Amino acid sequence: MAALRWTLRVSPMLARARTSPGSLATTCLADRYLWDRFHAQPRPGSVPTFDWFFGYEEVQGLLLPLLKEGPVSCPPRVLDVGCGTSGLCTSLYTQSPYPVDVLGVDFSPVAVAHMNRLLEGSQGQIPLSPGHPASHLCFRQADAQNLGPVAPSGSFQLLLDKGTWDAVARGGLPGARRMLSECLRVLSKQGTLIQFSDEDPDVRLPFLEQMCCGQTVTMQELGPFGGITYFAYLVKCAH
C-alpha cells in the first residue's frame, strides 16, 4: 500500500474561530490549557453551551435513525469525543425519543465540570430531564488520544466527533492518527463513527479511507448553515 500523503492544513472552521478577545486560529488547538481558558470564559446571556459548526437540531435527522433500533432494555451507547461545552450530548439526552446511553468526554476538566453542573442542576438551575425514561448521560475527563480509562474496546455503537479531530490535527499528524485509532477501537461491531467537519472531502476522504482500511467510509453534505457547507464523514465498523 502506498504511503499516505496528507498535508496538514487549517480547517476553514479553525481559521474563522474567534474567542473574546483573542483568536484561536494562531494557537495550538491541541493544547488543553487553551481550552481550559476558553471554557472558563463567561458566556453571553444565559446560553449554557457553545457549539462549533452547528447544533443538534441540524443533525438530528442523521442521528436518530441510527439510534431507533436499540432495545429499551439495552440503549445504544453513544460517545461524544471532545464534547467541550457543546449541546450535542445534552440535546440527545433531553430530546431523543429513543433510549440512549450517552457519554461525553473532554480533556478539559473545566469543560467537564461545567457540563456536569448543567446536567445535575446548580446555582438554581433545574437538572436536565431525559427525553426517554431509559436514557442516561454522564461526562468524564479523558484524552481523545487515549480513551482506555473510560472506553473499553467495542463498547460504543455510535461515536460522534464534532470538530475534535480538526483541533487535534493542529498538533500534528501522529496525534490525529492516534485519535482515529482510538475511535475505531471503541466502536462495537457494526458501530458508526461520524466526524463532523467543514474540511473538503478531497482532503478528508483519502485520509479516512487509508486509515480505516476494511471499513466503509461515506460522506454526507450538510447545510449550508449560515452560508457554510459542512460534511458528515461516516465510518462503519466492520470488526
GROMACS elastic network, one bead per residue, 0.5 to 0.9 nm:
[ bonds ]
;  ai    aj funct       b0    kb
    1     4     6  0.86407   500
    1   210     6  0.89493   500
    2     5     6  0.87214   500
    4   206     6  0.84173   500
    4   207     6  0.72343   500
    4   210     6  0.70960   500
    4   211     6  0.86033   500
    5   207     6  0.82747   500
    6   173     6  0.86346   500
    6   203     6  0.76429   500
    6   204     6  0.89993   500
    6   206     6  0.83999   500
    6   207     6  0.69032   500
    7   173     6  0.89803   500
    7   203     6  0.83642   500
    8   169     6  0.72470   500
    8   170     6  0.75027   500
    8   172     6  0.75449   500
    8   173     6  0.72491   500
    9   169     6  0.86442   500
    9   170     6  0.78842   500
   10    13     6  0.80953   500
   10    14     6  0.63044   500
   10    15     6  0.63066   500
   10    25     6  0.81643   500
   10   166     6  0.81186   500
   10   169     6  0.88665   500
   10   170     6  0.72818   500
   10   199     6  0.87934   500
   11    14     6  0.52052   500
   11    15     6  0.62941   500
   11    16     6  0.87684   500
   11   166     6  0.66534   500
   11   167     6  0.86748   500
   11   197     6  0.81477   500
   11   198     6  0.68013   500
   11   199     6  0.56398   500
   11   200     6  0.87667   500
   12    15     6  0.50014   500
   12    16     6  0.63316   500
   12    17     6  0.86141   500
   12   198     6  0.64919   500
   12   199     6  0.67983   500
   13    16     6  0.52514   500
   13    17     6  0.60719   500
   13    52     6  0.80547   500
   13    53     6  0.73772   500
   13   163     6  0.84541   500
   13   166     6  0.87860   500
   13   197     6  0.79994   500
   13   198     6  0.63879   500
   13   199     6  0.81264   500
   14    18     6  0.84149   500
   14    24     6  0.70950   500
   14    25     6  0.56265   500
   14    29     6  0.87823   500
   14   163     6  0.89561   500
   14   166     6  0.79202   500
   14   167     6  0.77710   500
   15    18     6  0.85356   500
   15    23     6  0.88748   500
   15    24     6  0.78960   500
   15    25     6  0.51101   500
   15    26     6  0.84187   500
   16    23     6  0.84574   500
   16    24     6  0.83671   500
   16    25     6  0.70273   500
   17    23     6  0.65370   500
   17    24     6  0.56939   500
   17    25     6  0.61160   500
   17    52     6  0.87218   500
   18    21     6  0.78410   500
   18    22     6  0.65308   500
   18    24     6  0.56611   500
   18    25     6  0.74062   500
   19    22     6  0.53248   500
   19    23     6  0.55336   500
   19    24     6  0.65263   500
   19    38     6  0.72603   500
   19    41     6  0.89898   500
   20    23     6  0.75290   500
   20    38     6  0.88313   500
   20    41     6  0.83900   500
   23    26     6  0.63614   500
   23    27     6  0.76668   500
   24    27     6  0.53948   500
   24    28     6  0.78434   500
   24    29     6  0.72308   500
   24    34     6  0.87067   500
   25    28     6  0.80470   500
   25    29     6  0.81588   500
   26    29     6  0.88413   500
   27    30     6  0.88170   500
   27    31     6  0.84074   500
   27    34     6  0.81700   500
   27   170     6  0.89202   500
   28    31     6  0.57239   500
   28    34     6  0.79363   500
   28   167     6  0.81176   500
   28   168     6  0.87972   500
   28   170     6  0.62369   500
   28   171     6  0.62642   500
   29    32     6  0.78683   500
   29    34     6  0.71537   500
   29    35     6  0.78135   500
   29   166     6  0.86551   500
   29   167     6  0.50471   500
   29   168     6  0.65755   500
   29   169     6  0.83476   500
   29   170     6  0.59861   500
   29   171     6  0.68390   500
   30    34     6  0.82313   500
   30    35     6  0.86618   500
   30   167     6  0.58627   500
   30   169     6  0.75353   500
   30   170     6  0.63291   500
   30   171     6  0.51606   500
   30   172     6  0.87182   500
   30   175     6  0.88613   500
   31    34     6  0.54884   500
   31    35     6  0.70007   500
   31   168     6  0.86876   500
   31   171     6  0.79309   500
   32    35     6  0.52936   500
   32    36     6  0.62759   500
   32    37     6  0.88354   500
   32   107     6  0.65319   500
   32   108     6  0.59339   500
   33    37     6  0.62655   500
   33    38     6  0.84783   500
   33   108     6  0.75197   500
   34    37     6  0.53620   500
   34    38     6  0.62066   500
   34    39     6  0.87713   500
   35    39     6  0.59141   500
   35    40     6  0.82595   500
   35    84     6  0.83307   500
   35   107     6  0.87492   500
   35   108     6  0.63611   500
   35   110     6  0.82209   500
   35   111     6  0.80390   500
   36    39     6  0.54098   500
   36    40     6  0.61305   500
   36    41     6  0.89247   500
   36   107     6  0.89951   500
   36   108     6  0.55633   500
   36   109     6  0.71392   500
   36   110     6  0.54757   500
   36   111     6  0.69925   500
   37    40     6  0.51175   500
   37    41     6  0.65760   500
   37   110     6  0.82056   500
   38    41     6  0.55735   500
   39    42     6  0.80896   500
   39    43     6  0.88486   500
   39    50     6  0.88563   500
   39    84     6  0.77214   500
   39    85     6  0.72277   500
   39   108     6  0.83194   500
   39   110     6  0.63548   500
   39   111     6  0.57517   500
   39   114     6  0.82963   500
   40    43     6  0.87953   500
   40   110     6  0.65535   500
   40   111     6  0.77756   500
   40   114     6  0.87225   500
   42    45     6  0.89278   500
   43    46     6  0.71453   500
   43    47     6  0.64054   500
   43    48     6  0.70605   500
   43    49     6  0.81054   500
   43    50     6  0.83335   500
   44    47     6  0.64250   500
   44    48     6  0.88558   500
   45    48     6  0.87130   500
   47    50     6  0.77884   500
   48    85     6  0.80233   500
   48    86     6  0.89853   500
   48    87     6  0.84125   500
   48   114     6  0.87564   500
   48   115     6  0.87726   500
   48   118     6  0.75690   500
   49    84     6  0.88395   500
   49    85     6  0.51824   500
   49    86     6  0.53560   500
   49    87     6  0.55628   500
   49   115     6  0.83597   500
   50    55     6  0.88770   500
   50    84     6  0.80727   500
   50    85     6  0.55160   500
   50    87     6  0.68116   500
   51    54     6  0.61301   500
   51    55     6  0.61170   500
   51    84     6  0.85238   500
   51    85     6  0.72236   500
   51    87     6  0.65780   500
   51    88     6  0.79888   500
   51   162     6  0.88302   500
   52    55     6  0.77606   500
   52    86     6  0.75774   500
   52   162     6  0.73471   500
   52   163     6  0.69719   500
   53   162     6  0.79435   500
   53   163     6  0.79423   500
   53   196     6  0.83778   500
   53   197     6  0.77639   500
   53   198     6  0.79330   500
   53   225     6  0.81000   500
   53   228     6  0.87599   500
   53   230     6  0.77499   500
   54    57     6  0.81225   500
   54    58     6  0.65858   500
   54    59     6  0.83692   500
   54   225     6  0.72585   500
   55    58     6  0.58587   500
   55    59     6  0.73486   500
   55    86     6  0.79748   500
   55    87     6  0.67888   500
   55    88     6  0.65759   500
   55    91     6  0.88955   500
   56    59     6  0.54925   500
   56    60     6  0.58404   500
   56    87     6  0.68734   500
   56    88     6  0.52396   500
   56    89     6  0.84988   500
   56    91     6  0.63644   500
   56    92     6  0.75099   500
   57    60     6  0.54658   500
   57    61     6  0.80434   500
   57    88     6  0.89399   500
   57    91     6  0.84626   500
   58    61     6  0.74538   500
   58    62     6  0.86726   500
   58   222     6  0.82693   500
   58   223     6  0.80562   500
   58   225     6  0.84216   500
   59    62     6  0.53014   500
   59    63     6  0.63534   500
   59    64     6  0.87140   500
   59   222     6  0.82158   500
   60    64     6  0.57373   500
   60    65     6  0.86489   500
   60    92     6  0.82699   500
   60    96     6  0.85652   500
   61    64     6  0.58774   500
   61    65     6  0.71311   500
   62    65     6  0.64713   500
   62    66     6  0.74492   500
   63    66     6  0.54778   500
   63    67     6  0.67779   500
   63    92     6  0.89663   500
   64    67     6  0.51325   500
   64    68     6  0.62177   500
   64    92     6  0.88686   500
   64    96     6  0.71941   500
   64    97     6  0.84892   500
   64    98     6  0.78436   500
   65    68     6  0.55209   500
   65    69     6  0.76793   500
   66    69     6  0.70326   500
   66    70     6  0.86507   500
   66   157     6  0.88971   500
   66   158     6  0.79076   500
   66   192     6  0.84939   500
   67    70     6  0.60171   500
   67    75     6  0.83278   500
   67    76     6  0.65355   500
   67    96     6  0.87802   500
   67    98     6  0.67283   500
   67    99     6  0.78799   500
   67   100     6  0.73202   500
   67   157     6  0.87487   500
   67   158     6  0.83493   500
   68    71     6  0.82166   500
   68    76     6  0.88078   500
   68    97     6  0.83637   500
   68    98     6  0.56832   500
   68    99     6  0.79524   500
   69    76     6  0.84785   500
   69    98     6  0.86044   500
   70    73     6  0.84606   500
   70    74     6  0.68100   500
   70    75     6  0.54988   500
   70    76     6  0.55616   500
   70    98     6  0.79586   500
   70    99     6  0.75365   500
   70   100     6  0.82766   500
   71    74     6  0.53776   500
   71    75     6  0.58518   500
   71    76     6  0.78910   500
   71    98     6  0.89612   500
   71    99     6  0.78886   500
   72    75     6  0.55092   500
   72    76     6  0.88732   500
   72    98     6  0.79503   500
   72    99     6  0.60110   500
   72   100     6  0.86214   500
   72   134     6  0.66037   500
   72   135     6  0.87759   500
   73    99     6  0.88699   500
   73   134     6  0.78980   500
   74    77     6  0.86324   500
   74    99     6  0.83859   500
   74   100     6  0.86508   500
   74   101     6  0.86904   500
   74   134     6  0.88101   500
   75    98     6  0.81812   500
   75    99     6  0.52660   500
   75   101     6  0.58235   500
   75   134     6  0.74272   500
   75   135     6  0.71743   500
   75   136     6  0.88088   500
   76    99     6  0.74051   500
   76   100     6  0.54299   500
   76   101     6  0.60115   500
   76   102     6  0.83306   500
   76   156     6  0.73085   500
   76   157     6  0.58819   500
   76   158     6  0.75609   500
   77   100     6  0.62906   500
   77   102     6  0.58652   500
   77   103     6  0.76820   500
   77   155     6  0.73376   500
   77   157     6  0.54962   500
   77   158     6  0.65400   500
   77   159     6  0.85653   500
   78    89     6  0.88113   500
   78   100     6  0.70762   500
   78   101     6  0.60201   500
   78   103     6  0.61727   500
   78   104     6  0.83621   500
   78   156     6  0.57812   500
   78   157     6  0.62001   500
   78   159     6  0.57178   500
   78   160     6  0.75229   500
   79    83     6  0.89165   500
   79    89     6  0.86296   500
   79   101     6  0.86261   500
   79   102     6  0.59761   500
   79   104     6  0.59023   500
   79   105     6  0.75179   500
   79   151     6  0.88259   500
   79   156     6  0.65934   500
   79   157     6  0.83391   500
   79   158     6  0.63992   500
   79   160     6  0.61154   500
   79   161     6  0.86483   500
   80    83     6  0.54360   500
   80    88     6  0.79930   500
   80    89     6  0.68221   500
   80   102     6  0.75914   500
   80   103     6  0.62922   500
   80   105     6  0.63140   500
   80   106     6  0.86143   500
   80   158     6  0.85859   500
   80   159     6  0.59483   500
   80   161     6  0.61446   500
   80   162     6  0.81204   500
   81    84     6  0.86294   500
   81   103     6  0.84619   500
   81   104     6  0.63078   500
   81   105     6  0.53451   500
   81   106     6  0.65326   500
   81   142     6  0.86768   500
   81   143     6  0.85452   500
   81   144     6  0.62096   500
   81   159     6  0.71815   500
   81   160     6  0.62023   500
   81   161     6  0.55531   500
   81   162     6  0.80411   500
   81   164     6  0.71415   500
   81   183     6  0.83628   500
   82   104     6  0.73802   500
   82   105     6  0.56198   500
   82   107     6  0.70973   500
   82   108     6  0.87569   500
   82   142     6  0.84395   500
   82   143     6  0.79101   500
   82   144     6  0.65265   500
   82   160     6  0.88388   500
   82   161     6  0.69008   500
   82   162     6  0.77730   500
   82   163     6  0.81817   500
   82   164     6  0.54887   500
   82   165     6  0.85725   500
   83    86     6  0.58652   500
   83    87     6  0.84893   500
   83    88     6  0.77680   500
   83    89     6  0.75461   500
   83   104     6  0.55238   500
   83   105     6  0.57036   500
   83   106     6  0.56000   500
   83   111     6  0.82821   500
   83   112     6  0.85047   500
   83   139     6  0.87919   500
   83   160     6  0.87068   500
   83   161     6  0.78286   500
   83   162     6  0.77474   500
   83   164     6  0.79799   500
   84    87     6  0.89710   500
   84   104     6  0.82740   500
   84   105     6  0.76941   500
   84   106     6  0.58167   500
   84   107     6  0.83862   500
   84   108     6  0.74005   500
   84   110     6  0.88791   500
   84   111     6  0.53479   500
   84   112     6  0.71441   500
   84   115     6  0.82541   500
   85    88     6  0.87513   500
   85   111     6  0.56663   500
   85   112     6  0.76457   500
   85   114     6  0.72704   500
   85   115     6  0.63088   500
   86    89     6  0.71801   500
   86    90     6  0.80615   500
   86   115     6  0.87053   500
   87    90     6  0.52652   500
   87    91     6  0.57826   500
   87    92     6  0.84023   500
   88    91     6  0.53317   500
   88    92     6  0.61965   500
   88    93     6  0.86713   500
   88   162     6  0.89255   500
   89    92     6  0.52224   500
   89    93     6  0.62447   500
   89    94     6  0.86978   500
   89   102     6  0.66872   500
   89   103     6  0.75596   500
   89   104     6  0.64428   500
   89   137     6  0.76053   500
   89   138     6  0.89248   500
   90    93     6  0.50665   500
   90    94     6  0.60816   500
   90    95     6  0.82773   500
   90   102     6  0.87045   500
   90   115     6  0.86013   500
   90   118     6  0.88468   500
   90   119     6  0.76453   500
   90   128     6  0.78802   500
   90   130     6  0.89117   500
   90   137     6  0.76200   500
   91    94     6  0.50874   500
   91    95     6  0.54641   500
   91    96     6  0.74644   500
   91   131     6  0.88970   500
   92    95     6  0.54559   500
   92    96     6  0.51991   500
   92    97     6  0.89767   500
   92   100     6  0.77303   500
   92   102     6  0.78636   500
   92   130     6  0.86641   500
   92   131     6  0.81114   500
   93    96     6  0.60764   500
   93    99     6  0.83590   500
   93   100     6  0.68827   500
   93   101     6  0.79713   500
   93   102     6  0.70639   500
   93   128     6  0.84059   500
   93   129     6  0.77675   500
   93   130     6  0.53045   500
   93   131     6  0.61354   500
   93   132     6  0.78981   500
   93   135     6  0.64779   500
   93   136     6  0.68320   500
   93   137     6  0.63826   500
   94    97     6  0.85999   500
   94   128     6  0.69135   500
   94   129     6  0.58121   500
   94   132     6  0.76402   500
   94   135     6  0.85586   500
   95    98     6  0.87536   500
   95   130     6  0.71628   500
   95   132     6  0.79775   500
   96    99     6  0.70653   500
   96   100     6  0.75699   500
   96   130     6  0.80688   500
   96   131     6  0.54559   500
   96   132     6  0.68376   500
   96   135     6  0.86440   500
   97   100     6  0.89707   500
   97   131     6  0.57257   500
   97   132     6  0.56770   500
   98   131     6  0.77171   500
   98   132     6  0.61015   500
   98   134     6  0.84950   500
   98   135     6  0.78727   500
   99   130     6  0.87726   500
   99   131     6  0.79155   500
   99   132     6  0.54294   500
   99   133     6  0.72963   500
   99   134     6  0.53344   500
   99   136     6  0.80333   500
  100   132     6  0.79899   500
  100   134     6  0.72804   500
  100   136     6  0.63369   500
  100   137     6  0.81629   500
  101   134     6  0.82819   500
  101   135     6  0.55365   500
  101   137     6  0.60017   500
  101   138     6  0.85627   500
  102   135     6  0.78746   500
  102   136     6  0.60127   500
  102   138     6  0.65870   500
  102   139     6  0.85298   500
  103   136     6  0.83494   500
  103   137     6  0.58303   500
  103   138     6  0.51746   500
  103   139     6  0.57009   500
  103   140     6  0.74579   500
  104   112     6  0.82308   500
  104   115     6  0.88758   500
  104   137     6  0.77879   500
  104   138     6  0.63836   500
  104   140     6  0.64417   500
  104   141     6  0.84747   500
  105   108     6  0.88198   500
  105   112     6  0.72859   500
  105   138     6  0.87093   500
  105   139     6  0.57392   500
  105   140     6  0.50250   500
  105   141     6  0.54307   500
  105   142     6  0.55889   500
  105   143     6  0.76948   500
  105   144     6  0.78823   500
  105   147     6  0.89357   500
  105   150     6  0.85594   500
  106   109     6  0.73826   500
  106   111     6  0.70666   500
  106   112     6  0.64854   500
  106   139     6  0.81325   500
  106   140     6  0.69004   500
  106   141     6  0.51657   500
  106   142     6  0.53661   500
  106   143     6  0.63289   500
  106   144     6  0.72525   500
  107   110     6  0.88553   500
  107   111     6  0.81943   500
  107   112     6  0.80673   500
  107   140     6  0.85905   500
  107   141     6  0.52865   500
  107   144     6  0.73470   500
  108   111     6  0.53561   500
  108   112     6  0.64518   500
  108   113     6  0.87170   500
  108   141     6  0.67201   500
  108   142     6  0.81138   500
  108   143     6  0.86256   500
  109   112     6  0.50210   500
  109   113     6  0.59530   500
  109   114     6  0.84510   500
  109   140     6  0.84044   500
  109   141     6  0.60298   500
  109   142     6  0.88669   500
  110   113     6  0.52477   500
  110   114     6  0.62018   500
  110   115     6  0.87459   500
  111   114     6  0.51492   500
  111   115     6  0.62744   500
  111   116     6  0.86811   500
  111   141     6  0.86975   500
  112   115     6  0.52061   500
  112   116     6  0.61576   500
  112   117     6  0.86220   500
  112   139     6  0.60031   500
  112   140     6  0.61922   500
  112   141     6  0.61793   500
  113   116     6  0.51663   500
  113   117     6  0.62103   500
  113   118     6  0.86351   500
  113   139     6  0.82338   500
  113   140     6  0.86411   500
  113   141     6  0.88701   500
  114   117     6  0.52007   500
  114   118     6  0.62836   500
  114   119     6  0.87228   500
  115   119     6  0.60969   500
  115   120     6  0.85746   500
  115   138     6  0.87049   500
  115   139     6  0.68860   500
  116   120     6  0.60098   500
  116   121     6  0.81232   500
  116   138     6  0.72449   500
  116   139     6  0.62287   500
  116   140     6  0.86211   500
  117   120     6  0.52376   500
  117   121     6  0.55082   500
  117   122     6  0.56866   500
  117   123     6  0.87768   500
  117   125     6  0.88610   500
  117   127     6  0.84574   500
  118   121     6  0.52422   500
  118   122     6  0.68991   500
  118   125     6  0.76055   500
  118   126     6  0.83434   500
  118   127     6  0.68492   500
  118   128     6  0.72576   500
  119   122     6  0.86568   500
  119   126     6  0.85968   500
  119   127     6  0.55392   500
  119   128     6  0.52099   500
  119   129     6  0.84523   500
  119   137     6  0.80295   500
  119   138     6  0.78821   500
  119   139     6  0.88474   500
  120   125     6  0.85260   500
  120   126     6  0.77101   500
  120   128     6  0.66589   500
  121   124     6  0.70364   500
  121   128     6  0.70558   500
  122   125     6  0.51057   500
  122   126     6  0.73398   500
  122   127     6  0.76829   500
  123   126     6  0.89389   500
  126   129     6  0.87529   500
  129   132     6  0.86572   500
  129   133     6  0.86426   500
  130   133     6  0.60716   500
  130   134     6  0.78878   500
  130   135     6  0.59186   500
  130   136     6  0.72483   500
  130   137     6  0.84751   500
  131   134     6  0.87014   500
  131   135     6  0.72431   500
  132   135     6  0.54509   500
  132   136     6  0.89362   500
  133   136     6  0.84724   500
  140   150     6  0.77982   500
  141   150     6  0.85934   500
  142   145     6  0.85942   500
  142   146     6  0.72800   500
  142   147     6  0.63184   500
  142   148     6  0.87331   500
  142   149     6  0.74260   500
  142   150     6  0.70960   500
  143   146     6  0.53053   500
  143   147     6  0.61776   500
  143   179     6  0.87888   500
  144   147     6  0.58495   500
  144   164     6  0.83403   500
  144   165     6  0.88287   500
  144   168     6  0.86028   500
  144   178     6  0.83995   500
  144   179     6  0.55931   500
  144   180     6  0.86723   500
  144   182     6  0.73681   500
  144   183     6  0.79764   500
  145   168     6  0.88169   500
  145   175     6  0.67391   500
  145   176     6  0.79053   500
  145   177     6  0.85351   500
  145   178     6  0.53755   500
  145   180     6  0.79117   500
  145   181     6  0.82062   500
  145   182     6  0.63294   500
  145   183     6  0.85336   500
  146   149     6  0.75770   500
  146   150     6  0.89909   500
  146   178     6  0.78664   500
  146   179     6  0.73640   500
  146   182     6  0.66146   500
  147   150     6  0.57025   500
  147   151     6  0.54856   500
  147   152     6  0.78649   500
  147   179     6  0.87295   500
  147   182     6  0.64822   500
  147   183     6  0.81285   500
  147   186     6  0.80239   500
  148   151     6  0.52539   500
  148   152     6  0.59751   500
  148   153     6  0.79631   500
  148   182     6  0.82736   500
  148   186     6  0.86181   500
  149   152     6  0.76879   500
  151   154     6  0.82653   500
  151   155     6  0.64842   500
  151   156     6  0.80342   500
  151   186     6  0.62194   500
  152   155     6  0.56952   500
  152   156     6  0.87367   500
  152   185     6  0.82412   500
  152   186     6  0.60980   500
  153   156     6  0.83313   500
  153   182     6  0.87434   500
  153   184     6  0.86871   500
  153   185     6  0.53227   500
  153   187     6  0.68472   500
  153   188     6  0.74947   500
  154   157     6  0.80058   500
  154   184     6  0.83667   500
  154   185     6  0.62704   500
  154   189     6  0.67686   500
  154   191     6  0.83647   500
  155   185     6  0.87899   500
  155   186     6  0.54844   500
  155   187     6  0.59660   500
  155   188     6  0.54324   500
  156   159     6  0.67466   500
  156   186     6  0.60589   500
  156   188     6  0.53660   500
  156   189     6  0.89044   500
  156   191     6  0.69139   500
  156   192     6  0.86807   500
  157   186     6  0.87292   500
  157   187     6  0.59381   500
  157   188     6  0.53815   500
  157   189     6  0.76531   500
  157   190     6  0.73684   500
  157   192     6  0.63325   500
  157   193     6  0.84926   500
  158   187     6  0.70498   500
  158   188     6  0.82634   500
  158   191     6  0.56967   500
  158   192     6  0.50011   500
  158   193     6  0.59623   500
  158   194     6  0.78136   500
  159   183     6  0.72368   500
  159   184     6  0.89368   500
  159   186     6  0.85111   500
  159   187     6  0.71967   500
  159   191     6  0.79612   500
  159   192     6  0.63163   500
  159   194     6  0.62613   500
  159   195     6  0.85246   500
  160   192     6  0.86037   500
  160   193     6  0.61216   500
  160   194     6  0.51641   500
  160   195     6  0.63358   500
  160   196     6  0.78620   500
  161   164     6  0.56996   500
  161   165     6  0.68916   500
  161   193     6  0.77470   500
  161   194     6  0.61295   500
  161   196     6  0.60840   500
  161   197     6  0.86230   500
  162   165     6  0.77478   500
  162   166     6  0.85793   500
  162   194     6  0.81424   500
  162   195     6  0.59782   500
  162   197     6  0.66199   500
  163   166     6  0.51883   500
  163   167     6  0.64430   500
  163   168     6  0.88676   500
  163   195     6  0.73787   500
  163   196     6  0.61133   500
  163   197     6  0.57288   500
  163   198     6  0.84949   500
  164   167     6  0.51511   500
  164   168     6  0.61869   500
  164   169     6  0.85194   500
  164   195     6  0.84049   500
  164   196     6  0.87431   500
  164   197     6  0.89263   500
  165   168     6  0.50567   500
  165   169     6  0.59512   500
  165   170     6  0.87057   500
  165   176     6  0.64107   500
  165   179     6  0.73619   500
  165   180     6  0.78835   500
  165   195     6  0.76510   500
  165   196     6  0.89637   500
  165   197     6  0.85587   500
  166   169     6  0.52821   500
  166   170     6  0.67563   500
  166   176     6  0.83043   500
  166   197     6  0.73389   500
  166   199     6  0.83689   500
  167   170     6  0.53753   500
  167   171     6  0.74566   500
  167   176     6  0.88668   500
  168   171     6  0.55126   500
  168   172     6  0.72632   500
  168   173     6  0.83982   500
  168   175     6  0.64247   500
  168   176     6  0.57143   500
  168   179     6  0.79292   500
  169   172     6  0.51393   500
  169   173     6  0.57238   500
  169   174     6  0.82045   500
  169   175     6  0.66004   500
  169   177     6  0.85055   500
  170   173     6  0.79303   500
  170   175     6  0.89311   500
  170   176     6  0.84366   500
  171   174     6  0.83976   500
  171   175     6  0.67550   500
  171   176     6  0.79346   500
  172   175     6  0.58407   500
  172   176     6  0.66782   500
  173   177     6  0.61272   500
  173   178     6  0.86412   500
  174   177     6  0.51321   500
  174   178     6  0.62596   500
  174   179     6  0.86909   500
  175   178     6  0.50712   500
  175   179     6  0.61792   500
  175   180     6  0.86893   500
  176   179     6  0.51632   500
  176   180     6  0.62960   500
  176   181     6  0.86417   500
  177   180     6  0.52331   500
  177   181     6  0.61402   500
  177   182     6  0.86252   500
  177   211     6  0.78501   500
  178   181     6  0.50918   500
  178   182     6  0.61714   500
  178   183     6  0.86419   500
  179   182     6  0.51403   500
  179   183     6  0.62278   500
  179   184     6  0.87335   500
  180   183     6  0.50331   500
  180   184     6  0.62685   500
  180   185     6  0.85700   500
  180   208     6  0.87690   500
  180   211     6  0.80015   500
  180   212     6  0.86402   500
  181   184     6  0.52057   500
  181   185     6  0.61114   500
  181   186     6  0.88765   500
  181   211     6  0.81655   500
  181   212     6  0.85709   500
  182   186     6  0.63873   500
  182   187     6  0.88558   500
  183   186     6  0.55860   500
  183   187     6  0.66314   500
  183   193     6  0.73352   500
  184   187     6  0.54089   500
  184   188     6  0.86796   500
  184   191     6  0.89863   500
  184   192     6  0.89084   500
  184   193     6  0.75118   500
  184   212     6  0.81348   500
  184   235     6  0.86847   500
  184   237     6  0.71702   500
  185   188     6  0.81826   500
  187   190     6  0.78946   500
  187   191     6  0.53030   500
  187   192     6  0.70117   500
  187   193     6  0.75307   500
  187   237     6  0.67080   500
  187   239     6  0.89092   500
  188   192     6  0.82902   500
  188   237     6  0.72449   500
  188   238     6  0.88347   500
  188   239     6  0.79055   500
  189   192     6  0.88962   500
  189   236     6  0.88875   500
  189   237     6  0.60805   500
  189   238     6  0.61900   500
  189   239     6  0.56517   500
  190   236     6  0.62381   500
  190   237     6  0.50075   500
  190   238     6  0.58056   500
  190   239     6  0.75074   500
  191   235     6  0.83967   500
  191   236     6  0.59593   500
  191   237     6  0.51745   500
  191   238     6  0.79356   500
  192   234     6  0.66366   500
  192   235     6  0.56371   500
  192   237     6  0.60000   500
  193   233     6  0.79666   500
  193   234     6  0.56532   500
  193   235     6  0.50234   500
  193   236     6  0.65116   500
  193   237     6  0.77174   500
  194   232     6  0.62187   500
  194   233     6  0.54757   500
  194   235     6  0.64492   500
  194   236     6  0.88443   500
  195   231     6  0.80473   500
  195   232     6  0.56866   500
  195   233     6  0.50136   500
  195   234     6  0.65767   500
  195   235     6  0.84067   500
  196   199     6  0.88984   500
  196   230     6  0.72559   500
  196   231     6  0.58128   500
  196   233     6  0.64042   500
  196   234     6  0.88594   500
  197   200     6  0.83040   500
  197   230     6  0.58567   500
  197   231     6  0.54716   500
  197   232     6  0.66354   500
  197   233     6  0.78867   500
  198   201     6  0.88274   500
  198   228     6  0.80829   500
  198   229     6  0.66744   500
  198   231     6  0.58320   500
  198   232     6  0.87084   500
  199   202     6  0.85276   500
  199   203     6  0.70236   500
  199   204     6  0.66119   500
  199   230     6  0.75073   500
  199   231     6  0.74202   500
  200   203     6  0.56149   500
  200   204     6  0.64004   500
  200   205     6  0.83971   500
  200   230     6  0.84166   500
  200   231     6  0.78260   500
  201   204     6  0.50199   500
  201   205     6  0.52505   500
  201   206     6  0.80502   500
  201   219     6  0.77234   500
  201   231     6  0.77753   500
  201   233     6  0.85075   500
  202   205     6  0.60120   500
  202   206     6  0.68780   500
  203   206     6  0.62842   500
  203   207     6  0.69863   500
  204   207     6  0.53989   500
  204   208     6  0.62752   500
  204   209     6  0.86523   500
  204   233     6  0.82610   500
  205   208     6  0.51507   500
  205   209     6  0.59454   500
  205   210     6  0.85757   500
  205   217     6  0.76623   500
  205   218     6  0.80914   500
  205   219     6  0.80087   500
  205   233     6  0.77943   500
  206   209     6  0.51496   500
  206   210     6  0.62488   500
  206   211     6  0.85501   500
  207   210     6  0.54640   500
  207   211     6  0.60936   500
  207   212     6  0.83257   500
  208   211     6  0.50846   500
  208   212     6  0.55621   500
  208   213     6  0.81970   500
  208   217     6  0.71237   500
  208   233     6  0.86540   500
  208   235     6  0.81626   500
  209   212     6  0.52357   500
  209   213     6  0.60373   500
  209   214     6  0.85090   500
  209   215     6  0.77972   500
  209   216     6  0.80383   500
  209   217     6  0.63159   500
  209   235     6  0.89644   500
  210   213     6  0.54069   500
  210   214     6  0.89724   500
  212   215     6  0.54086   500
  212   216     6  0.78479   500
  212   217     6  0.77157   500
  212   235     6  0.76835   500
  212   237     6  0.87961   500
  213   216     6  0.82779   500
  214   237     6  0.84993   500
  214   238     6  0.69935   500
  214   239     6  0.87262   500
  215   235     6  0.64897   500
  215   236     6  0.58200   500
  215   237     6  0.56484   500
  215   238     6  0.56392   500
  215   239     6  0.84220   500
  216   234     6  0.79167   500
  216   235     6  0.56087   500
  216   236     6  0.51214   500
  216   237     6  0.71846   500
  216   238     6  0.77465   500
  217   233     6  0.71238   500
  217   234     6  0.56724   500
  217   236     6  0.65826   500
  218   232     6  0.83667   500
  218   233     6  0.59291   500
  218   234     6  0.52111   500
  218   235     6  0.66320   500
  218   236     6  0.84954   500
  219   231     6  0.67220   500
  219   232     6  0.56170   500
  219   234     6  0.59659   500
  219   235     6  0.88295   500
  220   230     6  0.86736   500
  220   231     6  0.57158   500
  220   232     6  0.51143   500
  220   233     6  0.65869   500
  220   234     6  0.79599   500
  221   224     6  0.85670   500
  221   229     6  0.71201   500
  221   230     6  0.60565   500
  221   232     6  0.63754   500
  221   233     6  0.88145   500
  222   225     6  0.78122   500
  222   228     6  0.89750   500
  222   229     6  0.60248   500
  222   231     6  0.53284   500
  222   232     6  0.69082   500
  223   226     6  0.81929   500
  223   227     6  0.79007   500
  223   228     6  0.68535   500
  223   229     6  0.51649   500
  223   230     6  0.61624   500
  223   231     6  0.83184   500
  224   227     6  0.51685   500
  224   230     6  0.67924   500
  225   228     6  0.52670   500
  225   229     6  0.64973   500
  225   230     6  0.78743   500
  226   229     6  0.85022   500
